[in-house]
Amino acid sequence: MLYSNPKVLSCGHSLCIKCLNDYIKTGLEDPTIYFVTCPFCRLKVIDINTNFALRDAIENMEKMLSLIPRFSDEDINELEKELLANIDKFSILATNIKHLENIKKV
């Protein structure tokens, strides 16, 4: 998952809920800290809301990514072999073309 339940802070920065909870929990362990600040800009956090735009964008991205075919290592090895074989064929063809061009010059 790219970003789990994104939250937007009052300053405009966004974090996933797990990261935000971890950050707040760490801050609570320090007795000198009386309020939560943004981990990015250090402004005092007044409000925390769900970042609906980011959440929807992530959901759409995950849907698109799920449509991309996944290849196994076997498939990748087979494609690699095929590519190398075609490179060899291309190299032979290029050599033959150069040879024919040299013959035409003579």
C-alpha positions in Angstrom: 0.0 0.0 0.0 1.3 3.4 -0.9 -0.2 5.5 1.8 -2.6 4.2 4.5 -5.5 6.5 5.4 -3.7 9.8 4.7 -4.3 12.7 7.1 -3.7 16.4 6.4 -2.5 18.6 9.2 -3.6 22.2 9.7 -0.4 23.4 8.0 -1.2 21.4 4.8 1.3 18.6 5.1 0.1 15.0 4.9 1.1 11.8 6.6 -0.4 8.3 6.7 -2.2 7.5 9.9 0.4 5.0 11.1 3.3 7.5 10.6 1.2 10.2 12.3 0.4 8.0 15.3 4.0 6.9 15.6 5.1 10.5 15.5 2.6 11.6 18.1 3.4 8.6 20.4 7.1 9.5 20.2 6.2 13.1 21.1 4.1 12.0 24.1 7.2 10.3 25.6 8.9 13.7 25.9 7.5 15.5 29.0 8.7 18.8 27.7 6.4 18.7 24.7 2.9 20.2 25.3 1.5 20.1 21.8 2.0 18.3 18.5 4.0 20.0 15.8 4.2 19.1 12.1 7.2 16.8 11.5 8.0 18.7 8.3 7.5 22.5 9.1 7.3 22.3 12.9 4.1 24.5 13.0 1.7 23.7 15.8 -1.0 21.2 14.7 -4.4 22.6 15.4 -6.5 20.3 13.2 -6.1 16.8 11.7 -8.4 15.7 8.9 -8.6 13.0 6.3 -6.9 14.0 3.1 -9.7 12.9 0.8 -8.0 14.1 -2.4 -4.8 12.2 -1.7 -6.9 9.1 -0.5 -8.8 9.1 -3.8 -5.7 9.6 -5.9 -4.0 6.7 -4.1 -7.0 4.4 -4.5 -7.1 5.2 -8.3 -3.3 4.6 -8.5 -3.7 1.2 -6.8 -6.5 0.3 -9.2 -4.3 1.2 -12.2 -1.4 -0.7 -10.8 -3.5 -3.8 -10.3 -4.2 -3.8 -14.0 -0.5 -4.1 -14.9 0.4 -7.7 -15.5 2.9 -9.2 -13.1 5.7 -11.3 -14.5 7.3 -14.2 -12.8 11.1 -14.6 -12.8 10.6 -17.4 -15.4 8.7 -15.0 -17.7 11.4 -12.4 -17.3 14.2 -14.9 -18.1 12.3 -16.0 -21.2 11.8 -12.4 -22.3 15.5 -11.7 -21.7 16.5 -14.7 -23.8 14.2 -13.5 -26.6 15.6 -10.0 -26.5 19.1 -11.2 -26.7 18.3 -13.5 -29.6 16.7 -10.6 -31.4 19.7 -8.4 -30.7 21.9 -11.0 -32.3 19.6 -11.1 -35.4 19.7 -7.3 -35.6 23.5 -7.3 -35.4 23.8 -9.8 -38.2 21.3 -7.8 -40.3 23.3 -4.6 -39.7 26.5 -6.3 -40.7 24.9 -7.6 -43.9 23.6 -4.2 -44.8 27.1 -2.6 -44.3 28.6 -5.4 -46.4 26.0 -4.7 -49.2 26.8 -1.0 -49.0 30.5 -1.7 -49.4 29.8 -3.9 -52.5 27.7 -1.1 -54.0 30.7 1.3 -53.6 32.9 -1.1 -55.6 
